[in-house]
Amino acid sequence: MAHPDHALEAQKTILGHPRGLFVLFFAEMWERFSYYGMRALLIFYLVQHWMFSDSDASVIYGAYTALVYIAPVVGGYLADRYLGQRKAVLFGAVLLTFGHFLMAFEGTGGQDAPEMNIFWLALSFIIVGSGFLKANISVMVGQLYPRTDIRRDPAYTIFYMGINLGAMLGSLIAGYLGQTYGWKYGFGAAGVGMLLGLVVFVIGKPMLMGRGESRAPERLAKPVLGGITFEWVLYALAFLSVGLVWFMIQNQKLVGFLLGGAGVVLLGYVLVTAVFKLSREERNRIIAALYLIVGSILFWALFEQAGASLNLFTDRSVDRAIFGWEVPASMFQSLNSMYIIALAPLFAMFWLWLAKRGWEPSAPAKFALGVVMVGLGFLVLVWGAQAAGPGATPVIFIFLIYLIHTMGELCLSPVGLSAMNRLAPAQMASLIMGAWFFASATGNFAAGLISAATGGEGGGVDRVMEVYFNVGWLAVGVGVVMLVIAPVVKKLMHLETLRDDDLAGQSELGEPAAAGIDVTEERR
């Protein structure tokens, strides 16, 4: 029986949606404000304040973002099995608030400064906090609605706008403050944003109507260690994991070994399960899903140059004067979110327009177009830099690379996440979704290595352009091959025999880097 307060709350709506949606909207908006505000400054902080080389800073950046993407696999499991999404999000928000405020302790700079240990600790809190919050708050959006509620897709669209609004404002405000007035002001702004998100989530608890609570409250309340409940044991273990991450983030090769080893085990387990436990059609769908997962690694490895090498290039080699004002390089990180807000509805309408005429590309074909576009973005930037000669690259080419990359993202990311939902049999849904985010983590780590290559050999702009030229053509070539074999992959998906009952979790929406659900894909 529903709690009477929950029934009363269900009658209170904003724009026809439960008020809890807007609690989650604002909480996630402020969390993304803090994350992307900090991300916009991180590579500059590493190079200009802690005095790392471009190569070392890029590897640290890649290890950090990789761990941010792999942590939700663990956090999502703990929420599903024990804590419930609401407590996981709340705990994650507390850790994130600690982490973002710790970033404001900048000290004197240089790698010998004692404050360096506080910096590593701050990154560790943010990584573990993201693990508890990142996936679970998106799941809570879906929990506010019955599975057949026609408001589900519009709800995720509203939530998605909150994600991108927060990312855009974080890059603009924290980026401007950090590069204009001092690091502590930029990171402090990110901390304030995260604190606001935490406050909104705590105050708005009644509006969530009991959603996201633990499935095993009696297990959580059970004393296990000298009267300490199991719930607090989980929190204590999470704090201990901050220490483990603190060690790993300082030893980035360990992150690479972790990703490589875990990737082999995960791939092997999925393949063995598919071969021995699934029917032929289900096995083929898993193979198609793995194909998309592996293909996404290259995309994210190039797309995520935005926060690393592309950020440094924008700072050093681009004429950033707009209407007489030299715009801080970190503020250009907001372009991706601006373009997503503007273009996502247009892409959805365009796919629908094509679908009605029978012209819509298949999911693998859209995926291939995304890979081609991420390569084209770099080639356009290389052409612009070459055309500028020895002078600074015109800022229009930074606007263009972000535009082309965002268009590629809108072809690949929503389609990829939707495909994971469609292709995974119910008993493997979480595993395949975990593999998708694992690929994002691997791509982010690879992004750090590519960024490191642009800082090698003291080549300056020429070295950056050489790497961009090579990876640009690599992506275009791989994308064309993927386009050619797209019909084969589409056949492996066996879309003609999919039933609604086959669809694993619906419409869980991410963010720019793990974004979206393609509504037209879901409805076919």
N, C-alpha and C positions, 0 to 999 in steps of 0.2 A: 504494500500500500504506500502511495506517495505521501511524503511528509506534507502536512497542511500548508506550512510556510512555502514549500516548493511549489505547490499548486497555485498559491496566490501569486508568487513571483512569476510563474509561467504566463500569467495574464498581463504582466507589465512588459511592454515591448518598446523598442526604439526603431523606427523605420521598418516596423513589422518583424523585427528580430528580437530574440531574448536579450535582456540587458546584459547578461553574462558575456555575450559576444563582444560587447564594447569594453568590458573589463579586460578580456583577453587581448582585444585590439590594442588598448593603450599600454598594457603590460608588455606585450611583445614589441610595440613601437618603441618604447623607451629602452628595452633590452637591445634591440637592433641599433638604436641611436648610439648606445654606449659601445657596442661591439664594432660597428663600422667607423665610429669616430676614432676609436683607439687604433683600428686597423689602418686608417688613412695616415696616421702619424708613425706607425711602428717602424717601418724601414728607415725613416729619417732619424728617429730616436736612436736606433741601433748604430747608424753610420755617423751621425753628427754629434751625438751626446756620449754614447758609450764607446765611440771610436773603433768600431769594427770595420773591417774592409767590406767592400760591396759583396764579395763572394761569401764571406763568413756570415754577414748580416742576412743574405738571401737564404742561406741554408737554415739559419735559426728561424727566419720567417716561415719557411716551408715546413719545418718540423712543428712549429706552433700551430699553423693552420691545419696541418694534417691531424694533429692530436685533437683539435677542436671538432673535427669531423668524425673521428673514430670514437670519441668519448660517448656520443649519444647512443651508440649500439649497446653499451653497458648500462647507461642511464635508463634507456627505454626498457631493457630487460628487467631491471630492478623495479621500475614503476609498474610494469605489467604484472610481475610476479608477487610483489610485496607492498610497495609504498602507495601505489595509486598515483595518478598523474598530478593531482593537486599538491600533495606533499612533496613530490619530486620537484615540481616547478618552484615551490616556495623555498625549498632547501637550496636549489640551484641559484635562485635569485639572491639569496643571502651570500653564498660563496662568490657570486659575480660582483656584488656590491663591494665586498672586501677587496677582491682583486683589482677592480677599477680604481678604487681609492688608493691602494698601495702603489699603483702606477704613478701617482702624483709625487712620490718621494724620489726626486731626481738626483739629489746630492750634487757633488762637484763634477761628475762625469768621469769618463775613462774607465778602463776595465779593472783598475786597481781600487776603485772606490768601494767602500764597504756597502754602500747602497745598492750595489750590483746584485747582492743576494736578495734584497727586497724586490728588485725587478724580476728576478727569476721566480720568486714566490708569487708575485702578482700574476704572472703568466700562468702559473700552475693553478691558482685559484680560479682564474677565468676558464681554463680548459676543463677542469672538473665541474665547475658550475654550469658551463655550456652543456656538458654531458647530461646533467639532470634536467635542464630546462629546454634545450633546443628542440627535440622531437616531441616532448610530452605536451607542450602548450598547444601545438598544432593538433594533436590528437583530441585535446579537450574541446576544440571547436566542434568537431564532429559529434562529440558526446552530448552536445546541447540539443541535437535534433534526432528524430527517428530516421532510420536509414532510408525510408521512402519519402521523407519530407522534401518538397520541391525547393525549400529555402536553403538546402545544404550548399549547392554550388554558389549561389549569390553570397552566402555567409563566408565561404572561403575566399571569394573575390574581395570582399570587404577586409577580411583579415590580411590578405596579401597586400592590399594597399597600405595597411598599417606597417607591415614589414618594410616596404619600400620607402614609405614616408620617413620612418625612423632612420633607415640607412642613409637616405639623402640628407636629412637634417644633421645627422651625426657627422657625416663627412664635411659638410659645410661649416657647421658651428665649431666642433672640436678641432677640425683641421685648421680653420682660420685662427682660433685662439692659440693653438699649440705653436703654429709657425710664426705668428705675429707677436704674441706677448710672452710666450714661454711654454715649455712642455707641460709644466704642472697645471697650467690653466686649461689646456686642451684635454689632458687626461682627467683633470678634476671635473670638467664639464661632462665627460663620459661617466664618471662616478655618480654625479648628481642625477644624470639621466637614468642610470640603473636603479638608484635609490627611489626615484619617482615611480619606476615600474614596479618595484617591490611594494611600495605603499599602496598603489592602485590595486594590486593583486590581493593584498591583505584586507583592505577596506571592502573590496568587491566580493568577498567570499560568499555572502548570502545570495548574491545574484547568480552564482554558479549552480544553484539548485541541487547541491549535493553531488554534482558530476565529478568524475575523476577521483573518487575516493577508493581506498584500498579494497581489493577483493578478499583480503585475509586479515581483517582488523584484529581478530583474536590472536593471530600469529604475531602481529606487530606488538601487541600488548603483553605477550608472554615473556616473563623474566628468564634470562639465560645466563648472565654473568653477574653473580653476586647481587641479584635484584635488579640489574639493568635490563630494561626491556629490549627485545630484538630490534625494535625500531631505532633506538639510540645506538645499538651496536652497529647498525648499518650506517648511521651518520658518522660514528667514530671511524669506521673503516674508510669512509669517503674522505675524511680529514687525513687519514694516514696515506691514502692514495695521492693526496696533494704532494706529500713528500716524495713519493715515487716519481710523479710527473716532474717535480722540481729537479730530480736527478737526470731524468731522460731529456728534458729540454736543454740541459747543458751538455749533453752527450748525444748530439743529433744523429750520429751513426746508429745508435741503438734504435731510434725511431725507424730508420730505414730497414734495419734487420727485423724489427717487429712487423712492419708492413709487409715485407717480403715473405717472412715465415708464415704469418697469419694468412696472407693472401694465398699461398700454396695450399695450406690446410683447408681454407674455406672453399677454394675452387675444387680441390679433390673431394671434399665431403659432398658438395653439391652434385658433382658429376657421378660419384658412386651412388648417391641416393637416387638420382635421376635414372641411372642405368638399371638398378636392381629393384627399385620400389615403385616406379611409375609406369603408366601405360605409354604406348608409343607416342601418342599425341602430346601427353603431358611432358614426356622427355624432350620432344622436339621444341616445345615452348620454352623449357628451361634452357636449352641450347641457344635459342634465339635471345633469351634474356641475358645470358652470359656474354653473348656477342655484343649486345648493346652496352653492357657493363664495362667490358674491356675497352670498347671504342670510346666510352666517355672519359677514360683516364687521359687520353691525348687532349681532348677538348679542355678539360679542367686544368691540365698542365700549362696550356697556353693562355686560356682565359684568365687564370689567376696571376698572370704577370702584372695585372692592374695594380695590385698592392705592393709589388716588389720592383722589378726592373723598370717597368713602364712608369711607375711613380718617380723613380730616380731620374729617368730620362726626361720626364716632364719638368722636373726641378732644374736640371742642369743644361738642357739642350733645346728648350722650346721657348719661343717668344710668347710669354704668358700675358702680355699687356692687352687688356680689353677695355676700350674706352678710356685709355690713359691710366688704368689701374693694373698693377702687376699682381695677378691672382696667385695666391699661394698654391703650390703644386698639389697639396693634399686635397684641396677643394674639388679638383677634377674627378676625384673618386665618386662624387655624387652623380656624375653623368649617367652611369649605368642604371641607377634607380630612377632618375628622371625619365630616361628613355623607356624603361619598363612600364612606368605608370602611363606614359603616353601611348606606347605601342601595343601593350598586351591586349587591350580591347579590340584594337584594329586587327591584330593577328587572329584572335578568336573569330571575329566576323569574317575575315578573309578565308579561313579554313572552312567555315560553315558555308560560305558562298560557293567555294569550290566543291564541297561535298554534295550540295544540292544539284550540281551539274555533273557529278560523277568524275570530277577532275582532281579531287584532293589527293596529294601524295600519300603513300603509305607511311606508317610510323618509321620503318627503317630508312625510307627515302628522306623524310624530314630530318632524321638524325644525321644522315650523310650531309645534307645541306648545312646543318649547324657546324659540322667539322670543316667543311669548305669555307664557310664564312669566317671562322676564327682565324684560318690561315690568310684569307684575303685581307682581313683587317691589318695584319702585320705587313703584308706586301704594299698596301696603300701607304702606311706610315713610312716604310723604307723609300718608296717613290717620292714622298713629300720631302723627306730629309735629303735625298739626293738632289732634288730640284732646288732646294735652298742653298746647296753648295756649302761653303765654309761657314755661312751664317746660321743663326738659330732657326730651327724648324718652325714654320707658321703654326699657330695654335689651332687652326682649323683642322689640321690632321689629327690632333688629339680628340677633337669632337668626332671626327670621322671613324677613328679606330674603335672608340667606345660605341658608336652607333652600329657599326657592322658587327662587332662582338655581341652586342645586346640582341640584334636580330638573330644571330646564330644561337644564342642562348634560348630565345623564345622558340626556335625550331627544335632544339635538342632537349632542354631540361624538363619542360612540362611533359613532353612526349615520353621521355625516358621514365619518369616517375609513374606516369599513367600505365606504361607498358609493364613495369614491374608489378603493379596492382593486377593487371589483367592476366599476365602470363603465369604467375606463381599459383600452384594449387594451394588450397587453404592450409594444408599442413606444413607448407614451406614459405608462407607469406612473410613472416618476420625475418626469416633467414635471407630471402632474396632481397628484401628491403634493406637489411643490414649490409648485404653485399653491394648494393647500389651506393650507400653512403660510404662504405669502405673504399669503393672506387674513387669517390670524391676526395677522400683522405689521401689516397695514393697519388691522385692527380695534383693535389696541393703540395705534397712533398716533392714530386717531380718538378713542379713549378719553381720551387726553391732552388733546385739543382740547375734548371735552365737559366734562372735569374743569376745564379752564381757564375755561370759560363759567360754572361754578358759583362761581368766585372773582372774577368780574368785577363792576364797578359798585358794589362795596362793599355788596352787598345782604345779606350774612350768611346766616342760616338761610333767610330768605324767598327769597333768590336761589337757593339750593341746591334748595329745594323746588319752585320754579318750573321749574327745568331738569329735575328728576326727574319732575315731573308731565307735562311735555311729552314727554320721551323715553319715559316709561312708556306713555303712550297711543299714541305713534308705533309702538312695538314691538308692542303689542297689536293695533293696526290692521293692521300689516304681517303679523303672524302669522296673523290671521284670513283675510286675502287669500290667504296661502300655503296655508292649510288648504283653502280653496275650490278652488284650482287644483292641489292635491296629486294628484288622480286623473290629470290631464293629464300631470304630470311623471312619475308612475309608468308611464304608457304609454310615454313616451320612453325609459324604462330598459330596456324589452324583457326583463324578467326571465325570461319563459317560454322564451327562446332562449339564455340564458346557460349555458355549460358550464364545468366545473371548469377546463378548459384556458384559459378566457378570463380567469380571475381573475389580476390582477396581484398582486404581493407580499402575503402573508397576514399578518395579526395583528401588524403592528408597532404597538406600544402606546406611547402618549405619557404624558401627565400630566394633571393637572386641566384645564389650559388647552389641551391638544391630545390629549384623552384617548381611550383605549380602543378596544376592538373589541366590537361587539355580536355575541355568539356566535350568537344566534338569527338575526340577519341573515345571518351567514356560512353557516349550515347550510341555508338555504332555497334 
